[in-house]
Amino acid sequence: MPKYIVSIAIFCFMGMLTQSVASPSSYVEAIFHMDYEKAKNIYFDNHETQHYSTLLATILQDYGQIPTSYSFFSTPEREEAQNILASLSKGYINLYQTKNMLDVLPHFMNAYTLSKQQDNTPYLKLSLYAILEFYRFEYAQTNSLHQNYLDEFGSLAEDPIEEIWHQVFTLYFNYQSIEPNNRDGKNYIDTLTQLVDTHLPQEHPIYAIALSMQAFQQELNGDLEKAIALHKQCLTLCGNYNFLKYLCFRSHYRLSEIEYANANFTKSLEWAHGMKNFVDNADTLKSQIYINKLLAKNNAELQNYELAYRQYEYAVQNQFKLDLRENTLQNSKMEIDLRTAEKEKQLLLEQEKRTRNRNIAIGLGGGLAAVLLLSVLLYKNSKKKQRIAEQEREIEIQKKEKILKEQELNAIDAMIAGQEKERQRLAADLHDSVGATLSAAKLQFDHLKKNKDKLATLETMFQKTGSLLDEAYNEVRSMAHVKHSGVIAKEGLLPAVEKLARNASLQQSLQVEVQDFGLTERLEPSLEISIFRMIQELVTNIIKHANASEATIAITQHENSLNIIVEDNGKGFNATKFQQKEGMGLSSIERRVEFLEGTLEIDATPGKGTTILIDIPL
């Protein structure tokens, strides 16, 4: 029996040896080394602290790529270590997994405040690391709030690993600067490279981060060959870790951009497709935008225009969703920043209050030494008051930024509305321009098909039909490059209408005549385009529906108005029912006339032809 008890004791003792001794410093060191398995095995004698230390290491290791639900104790807030770790865990869940950015910073700031109140330097470093990680995710180009925390983290850095992270975050914010001239991080990258080469093995996860930054610096230097080699070396190290998955995605993206810049579009496509293997599972929307923009512009260069258009359209739709989400978040984030600044101000006031009470206690001791000490502390208090005043100024600045952000949202809404109108206009142009030409070509083909054995001038008809198809091709190409009719822009309204009449008259069964009165000077370009599109649509309707043999287009320019009459001797129609029809025919013309503040009259009777009268003010 005694031997049995001794064996159990030895077994338990050996089991305890497999876990590290409880130490906030050793735990934070493991986190900074990204050795999350080691961090999870560090033993704490407090049950809740043990739970949250393991939970935090697991969240950082998964990086939001493994859907998981996490448990938290319903413990009242108190100034203990487990509350710091719990706040950090909640903040990282919102940052990495749920992407609820509005709730990230309050949790991190709570951990920061508790660490200062407890004078817990290791957890203060961990809290500053978390705050800097948040600003790395949500960096605003005009925002410098991260700088104070970056400086504080640098002042606390003691070990090489902490100095390495200070350099990493410094480079992150440097490369994200709004000013291109400030993006050169050569001095910082040299320091980071020296630290990493001296203190870390090449298989260390942070080595992959350093390689990625070195590659980006080489891109800034213009040495693309060296940048490609460094990106590929980074890919060999980061593929085995969920928390470095974003590096694999970023390296594929940069390699695709470099190959695109070198006009290696097929190779660029391969890297872009490779990005699909490293999509952020917690935020697929943003990842898909990057992927589809790359695919679209490479397929466009490879003349895969239809595929490129679909990919670009998909990216644009997702970009609108992302812009709306991020601008809404930014607007709400202003309020969070205000609350954060207020909390920091409250912390400074509490520190000032504690310092004042301590000064009173020291003053009661009397003596010259107490007076001298009190003077020093009063000087420190004045400095803290100065910091409080600076915080108040920062709050005012943030309030103004919130107003500017609201104005920016209104501008974005207006931009989206304008883009939607542009799409509708382009759709109408495609229908009016290309549709009319292709309709004429189709009728030519139908005529050839029905009378191929009767026509004596078969070759001439084929040439005319080919000319129509060439014109349709040129109209599409012109529309894609200049977004409006090249014929109208170069020659004017009347030559374009006369050319339209000639094309429509290529059919032997229809002759279109153009009459003009007083049209001696060019009109405003956008007005000419709108008028041409209306006439084009009316001629298309005659070809498709009227079964007419003759048609007349009369354009008369008066001093303050322009009159357009389009007549045909076709079968006519019931004018009271045209608005009930689907499509973009007379209804489209009616909308154009209404937009130009003109009037539209329709004189049509079944069996007696159709007359359309349009008056447009000048």
MOPE-V148537 format. One record per backbone hydrogen bond with DSSP energy under -0.5 kcal/mol. CO is the residue of the C=O (numbers start at 1). NH is the residue of the N-H. If there is no record, write none. Layout:
co: {CO:CO}
nh: {NH:NH}
//
This chain:
co: {1:2:3:4:5:6:7:8:9:10:11:12:13:14:15:16:20:23:24:25:26:27:28:29:30:31:34:35:36:37:38:39:41:46:47:48:49:50:51:52:53:54:55:56:57:58:59:62:65:73:78:80:80:81:82:83:84:85:86:87:88:89:90:91:92:92:93:93:94:99:100:101:101:103:104:105:106:107:108:109:110:111:112:113:114:115:116:119:120:121:122:123:124:125:126:127:128:129:130:131:132:133:134:140:141:144:145:146:147:148:149:150:151:152:153:159:160:161:162:163:164:165:166:167:168:169:170:171:172:174:178:179:180:183:185:186:187:188:189:190:191:192:193:194:195:196:201:204:204:205:205:206:207:208:209:210:211:212:213:214:215:216:217:218:218:219:222:223:224:225:226:227:228:229:230:231:232:233:234:234:235:238:241:242:244:244:245:246:247:248:249:250:251:252:253:254:255:256:257:258:259:260:263:264:265:266:267:268:269:270:271:272:273:274:275:276:279:280:283:284:285:286:287:288:289:290:291:292:293:294:295:296:297:298:299:300:303:304:305:306:307:308:309:310:311:312:313:314:315:316:317:318:319:320:321:322:323:324:325:326:327:328:329:330:331:332:332:333:334:335:336:337:338:339:340:341:342:343:344:345:346:347:348:349:350:351:352:353:354:355:356:357:358:359:360:361:362:363:366:367:368:369:370:371:372:373:374:375:376:377:378:379:380:381:382:383:384:385:386:387:388:389:390:391:392:393:394:395:396:397:398:399:400:401:402:403:404:405:406:407:408:409:410:411:412:413:414:415:416:417:418:419:420:421:422:423:424:425:426:427:428:429:429:430:432:433:434:435:436:437:438:439:440:441:442:443:444:445:446:447:448:451:451:457:458:459:460:461:462:463:464:465:466:467:468:469:470:471:472:473:474:475:476:477:478:478:479:485:486:487:487:488:492:493:494:495:496:497:498:499:500:501:503:504:507:511:513:515:517:518:524:524:525:526:527:528:529:530:531:532:533:534:535:536:537:538:539:540:541:541:542:542:542:546:549:550:551:552:552:553:554:555:556:556:560:561:562:563:564:565:566:567:568:570:571:573:574:575:577:578:585:586:587:588:589:590:591:592:593:594:599:601:602:603:604:605:609:610:611:612:613:614:615:616}
nh: {5:6:7:8:9:10:11:12:13:14:15:16:17:18:18:19:43:27:28:29:30:31:32:33:35:34:36:39:40:41:41:42:20:50:51:52:53:54:55:56:57:58:59:60:61:62:63:65:67:75:80:83:84:85:86:87:88:89:90:91:92:93:94:95:96:97:97:98:100:101:103:104:105:107:108:109:110:111:112:113:114:115:116:117:118:120:119:121:124:125:126:127:128:129:130:131:132:133:134:135:136:137:138:143:178:147:149:150:151:152:153:154:155:156:157:163:164:165:166:167:168:169:170:171:172:173:174:175:176:177:180:182:183:185:189:190:191:192:193:194:195:196:197:198:199:200:204:207:208:208:209:210:211:212:213:214:215:216:217:218:219:220:221:222:223:222:224:227:228:229:230:231:232:233:234:235:236:237:237:238:239:241:244:245:247:248:249:250:251:252:253:254:255:256:257:258:259:260:261:262:264:263:265:268:269:270:271:272:273:274:275:275:276:277:278:279:281:283:287:288:289:290:291:292:293:294:295:296:297:298:299:300:301:302:304:303:305:308:309:310:311:312:313:314:315:316:317:318:319:320:321:322:323:324:325:326:327:328:329:330:331:332:333:334:335:335:336:337:338:339:340:341:342:343:344:345:346:347:348:349:350:351:352:353:354:355:356:357:358:359:360:361:362:363:364:365:365:366:370:371:372:373:374:375:376:377:378:379:380:381:382:383:384:385:386:387:388:389:390:391:392:393:394:395:396:397:398:399:400:401:402:403:404:405:406:407:408:409:410:411:412:413:414:415:416:417:418:419:420:421:422:423:424:425:426:427:428:429:430:431:432:433:434:435:436:437:438:439:440:441:442:443:444:445:446:447:448:449:450:451:452:454:455:461:462:463:464:465:466:467:468:469:470:471:472:473:474:475:476:477:478:479:480:481:482:483:483:489:490:491:492:492:496:497:498:499:500:501:502:503:504:505:506:507:510:551:553:555:557:520:527:528:529:530:531:532:533:534:535:536:537:538:539:540:541:542:543:544:545:546:546:547:548:571:511:569:513:554:567:515:565:517:558:563:618:558:616:556:614:554:612:552:610:609:607:575:577:578:580:581:589:590:591:592:593:594:595:596:598:597:615:613:604:611:575:608:605:568:603:566:601:564:599:562}
//
